[in-house]
């Protein structure tokens, strides 16, 4: 910090010393320059106070010693706030003292010395206010980034007041004040300004090139980096990347805004993880609707759906003859076929029932031609299972269409979207009936009547008595090998 601050301050102090000498018509430039260098060195040391106060813990961290990062980061904010106050006061006193000392060297009168002191105090305070906040915060940026890293230890440290706008306004007022004084002094020194007005333009350009470019490049530009960080962060979040935190490095509302952005980003990342995890255990369409609209939409509604039961034939002997790991792996391999086939057809896998699964078409989302979608999914599942297991695993599928009550049931924090109604029971019984008829797929007449396009390969298996049903139910066998839409 001293390495950057010393040349910036020295040129301002030297200019002021030269002005005093010029006003007094003195040629003691060497003595004035020596005094100026000494004053600037003392001023820089008193402002920074290396090795003293709160900054010591940061210096120990920089030296590679083991320190608490949170404590060190907090120290940078406390030290910087104190430095802002010290810098304005010390700079005012330093330039005032410099004006008096150089005035004495130049042989100024006592009244002139008082004026140089007042002029120096005003110039010193104004020059320091130009960049005191932005320079300190820009200098602390690399340290705070290194200390905070990708952690949230610094999110609560920045203050929101004074705001970045308030500091900028103060800086602009100080720029106008300081440069007006400087230009007035230089114009007073050059008698020819009254003869050649264009010299005022030359003075303005010289001050701009000599000081403004340096101040903008070394002071103001770094203070705008948090805005750039925020803009880049919003672009990353918009692209779905929540992995990179914003560095919280500014002790004003920009720093507080960066911390708030990080909290927002963490919330979005958590929502994304929740949706991903939720979608793993719950049907993605159901998970998306729950996250977007809440579970009030599933309080209960009556609607017509098509229900499909899928069950593995002779799975109990397989489970007894194989390890638990092999049994679970076999089921997962089956459901890797069932779930995508149902979802791609617009259905919803409602639950897994041991070695079987219950799927519904038409709830929770509306689905036109839900019976056709269910039949198409059943045919695809049977074909893919045959190809995947080559006869080592056989399944039975029962499909029924009718009215159900679709809604959320449960309590004590455990809820489940489910279907209630005789339509579900009949579908389960029809699936069990496949073992009797020998058909891989059985449809009730309600399902066949609901089809928009009746497939080939249907065979009337007559009416059968089902457990729990007083009336017999007519069923149709479907041969997946000869099925095609007509």
N, C-alpha and C positions, 0 to 999 in steps of 0.2 A: 504493500500500500504506500509506504514512504517513497519507494522508488518511482512510483507514478505521480504521487502528490508533490514531491519536491520540485521537479522542473515546472509543473503547472503553477505552483505558488511563487516560485522564484521569479518567473518572468513578470508577474503582477507586481511583486515587491520592487524589483529592479526598475520597472517603469515608473513607479511612484517615487523612488529615490531620485531618478533622473529628472523628473518634473520639479521636485523640490530644489535640486541643484540649479536647474535652468531658471526657476523663478528668482533665485538668489544671485544668479550670474556667477556661480562658483564652478571651479574646475577640479574639485576634489573627487573625481570619479572613482579612483582606486579605493580611497578610504570608504566612500559610500558603498561601493560594491562589497567590500569586505564586511562591513557592518550588516549589510543586507543578507549576505550568506549566513552569517552567524545567527541573525534573528530568525531566519527561515528554518535553520536546523533546530534551534531551540523550540520554535513553534511546532514543528512536525513531531518532535519527541513528546512534548507536553500533550499534544492532541492524541497521539497514538498510545503513549504510555506502554511501550513494549516491556513485557515481563512483569507488569503490574496489574493488579485488579483481576477482573473476570477473564481477561484475554489469556491469562496464564494457562488455564486448563486447555484452551484451544492450542496454544503453543506446545504444550506437552503432548497433545494428540498428534500434532504435525511432526513432532520429533520421534514419533513411533512408540510412545509410551502407552500403557493400557489406561484408558480413561472411559468413563461412562459417556457414550455418544449423546444421549439425551441431555445430560448436564452440559456437555461441551456445546451442543447446538443452542441450548438456551442461553449460554454465555455469549454467543455471538450477537444475539438480539439485545441483551441487556447492555453489552459493551457498545454496540452501535448506537443505541438510544442516548447513552451518556456522551458518546463522542460527538453527536450532532450538536448538543448544547455546548460542549467544550469548544468545539471548532469555531462556532460563531463568536463566542466571547473572546477566545484567545486570539483569533484572527483580528478582531476589532482592536484589542489591546496591542497586538503585535505591530500592526500597520501604524497605529497612532504613535507607539513608541519609536518606530522606525522613522516616521516623519519628524519627530522632535529631535532625535539623535542626528539625523542627516542635516536637519536645519541648523543645529548647533555647529556641526562640521562646516556648513556653508556660511556661518556667521549671521544667521537670521536674528531679528529682534525678538524680544520676549512675546510681543503681541503676535508676531508671525508664527512663532513656535506654537502658541495656543491654537492658531488657525490650522497649522499643519497637523496638530494632534487631532482636532475635530474632523478635519478632512480625512485623515488616515483611518480614524475609527469608523466613519461612515463608509468609506471605500472598502475597508477590510471586512466589515460585517456584510455589506452588500455582495462583495465578491464571493464570500464563503456561502451565502445563501443561494447563490447561483447553482451550486452543485453539491451541497453538503449531504443531502439525503441520497440522491441518485448515485453519487460517487461511492459513498459508504456501502450502500446496498449492492452496487455492482461489484465492489471489491470482495464482499462477503459471499457472493454467489457461488464460486467454486468450492469454498469451504463448506457451505451449507449443503451443497449437492453431495459432496463426499461424505459428510457426516450423516445426512438423512438417507441417502441412497434411495432404495425402493421401499423403505419403511414409512410408517405413518407417524414417526416420533415427533416430527416438527409441525404436524398439521394444526395444532392448537396454539402455536407460538406467535404467529404474526398478529399485529393489531389492525383493526379496520380504520382507526383514526390516528393521525390525520390521513386522509385519503391520498391516493396518488394524484388526483386532480388538485387537491389543496397544495401538495408539495410542488406540483408543476406550476400552479398560479404564483406561488411565492417565488419560485425560481425565475419566472418570466418578469415579475416585478423587479427582482434583484438585477436581472440582466439589463432591463431598461434603465434603472437607476445608475448602475455601475458604468455602463457604457456612455450614458449621457454625461456623467462627471468626467470620465476619461476623455471623451471627445471635446468637452468644454476646456479642459486643461490644455490639451494639445493645441487646440485652436488659439487659445490665449498666448501660448508660447510662440506661435508662428504669426508674426505681425503681417505677413504677406497674405494671410487669409482674407483680410479686408480688401486687398488689391486683386487677389485671384480667388474668387469664390469657389472655383472648382477644386481648390485644395481641400475643402470640406469633404468632397467625395473621396479624395485620396486618403484622408484620415480615416474615414469610415471603412474603406476597403482594407487599409492596413490593420485596423483593429479587428476586423472580421477575420482576416487571414491569420493574424497573430494569435488571437485568443479564441474566437468563436469556433473555428474548425477543430481546434484541439479539444475544447470543452464538449462539443457535440460528439466527436469521435470517442473520447475517453470517458465521458460522463453520461450524456443523455442516451446514447445508443444502447449501452448495457442495461439501462433501466427499463428499456422497452422489451427486453428479451422475455419477461414473463408473459407479455401479450402474444408474442410469437409462439411461445410454448403452448399457450391456451388454444390458439388457432390450430396448431398442429394436433393437439390432443383431441379437439372436437372432430377433426377429420378422421383420426384413428377410430374414435368411438363410432362415428357414422359408418365406418367400414366394418364394424363389428369386432375391432381389436381393443380389448380391455386390459391388456397385459402390461402396459407401461404407464407408471404414475407420472404426474407432473412434478417437477422439482419445486418445492415450497421454499423460496429463497428471498422473498421481499417482505419487509416489515411494514406493510400497509394493506389496503384493501385488495391489491393484486395478489399478495401472498395469501390472504384469507380466501380469495376467490379460487386460487389454485388448490388450496386444501379442500374447499367445498367441492370442486370439480373431482378431486380424488375420491371423496366420499360418494359422490354421485356415480362415478365410474365403478367403484366397488359394489354399489347397490345393483347396478346393471349387470355386472359380472355374476353376482350372486343370483340374480333373477335368471340369467342364462343357464347357470349351473343347475338351479332348481328345475327349470323347464326341461333341461337335458335329463336330469335324474328322474323327474316326474314322468317324462315321456318314455323312460326305460321300463318303468313299472306300470304305467297306465298308457292306454292307447293314445298316440300323439294327437289325434283330433280331439279327444276328450280332454287331454291335458291343456291344449291350446285354448279351448273354450273356457275351461275352469280358470286359467290364469287371466284371460281377457275379461270375462264377464262374472266370475265368481260362481259359487255352487248354487245360488238361488234359482238358476235356470233349470236345475234338476230336482226341484222340490216334488215333482210328480206330475205326469201327464199321460193321458191315454192315447195311444196311437197304434196304427196297424204296422206291423213289421214282419220280417221273415227271420226265423230263428234257425240256426244250424248247429247241431251237435256233432263233434268229431271225436271218435274214440278208437283206441288201439285194440285190435283183436288179440286175445290170448297174451296179454301183457303180464299178468300175474306170474305165470310160469317163467317168463323171461327174467322178471325181477328177482325171483327166487334163485335162479340159476346163475345170476351174474352179480358182480359187485355193485355197491351203491353208486360208485363213480360211473360205471358203464351204463347203469340204468338211467341216471340223470343225463348223461351224454346222449343216449338214444332219444330221450324225450326232447331235449333241446334241439337235436337235429330235425326232429319232426316239426317242432313248433317254428323252426326257422323257415319251414315251407308254409305252414298254415298261416302264420301272422301276416307275412307280406301279401299272400294271395287274398286274404280277407280285406286287408287295408286297401290294396290296389283296386279291389272291386267296389270300394266305397263303404265297406262294412266296419264293424268294431268288434274286436276280440274282448268280450266282456269279462271272462275269467277262465283260468285253467283249473281243471277238475282232475287232479292226479294225472292219469294218462289220457285225459281228454280235454276238450276245450269247447266253450260256448261262445258262439259268434252271433251277432245280430246285424241285420241290414235294415236301415230305416230309423235307427236311434243310436246315439242322441242326435245325430244330424239327419235331416230329411234326405231321402234318397228315392228318386223316381225309379220305377221298375225294380224294387228291392228284391222281389222274388227271382227275377232273371239274373240279377247280380249274385244272389246266393247260389243259384244253380251253376253259374259260370265258375264261381270260386270253388265249388265242390268238385267239379270236373277237373279243374286245374290242379287242385290239391291231390286228387287221386292219381292223376298222371305223373306229377312230380314225385310223389311218394314211391310209386312203382319204379320210376327211373332211378331214384336215389338209393332205395333199399333192395331192389331187384328181388322182391318177393319175401325178403326176410322180415318185413314188418307190414302187416295188413291193417287197414283201417275200415271203419264203418261210419257212414255219414247219414244223419237223419235231418230232414228239413221240413218245417211247417210254417204256415203263414196265418196270422190272426192278430187279434187285439191283445195288447199288454199294457201294463202300467210301468212306465219307465221313470225312474227317479233315484234319489240318493237316500239310502237308509243307513242307520248306525247310530252311534252315540259315544259319549265320553272321548271325543276327539278322533274316533275311528269311523270313517264314512266310506261308503262304497256305492258306486253307481250300479244298479241292478235292474233286472226285469222281473215283474211279477205277473203271473197269469197262467191260465190253462194252456195257452199256446206254447209256453216254454216246456211245461210238463209233457205235452204231446210230442214235441220234437225229441225230447230225451227218450221217451218210450219207443218212438219210431226208430231211433238209432239202435236201440237194443234189439228191435225186430229184424234188423239186417242180419243178425246171427241166425235167425230162423229162416228167412227167405233166401239167404245167400247172396243178396244184392249188396254191392259196395255202397250204393247210394239209394235211399228211399225218400220219396216225396209224398206228402199227404195230398189229398184231392184239393184241399184249400190252397196249397202252394201251386199245384198245377193250374187251378182256376185263375190264380193271380198272375200267371205268366203272360207277358205281352207277346212273347214268341215261344211257341211250344216246341221243344227240341225233339229230334228223332231219338230213337233208342229207349222210349218210354214203354214200359210193360205194366199193364194193370195186374196187381197182385191181390186184388179183391179186398174185402173188408176184414179187419182183424180186431179182436178184443184187446184193449190195452189196459194195463193195470191202472186202476183209479178212474177209468172211464166206463160209464154205464152203457153208452152206445158204441158200436163198432166204428172203426175209422178206416176209410178206403185209402189204400196206399198204392204207389206206383214205383216200380223199380226203374232205375236209370243206368243204362250200360255206358260207362264213360268212353269205351272204345268206339262206339258207333254214334256218339252224340255229335250233332251239328245243328246249328240254327236253321230253321226252315222258313 
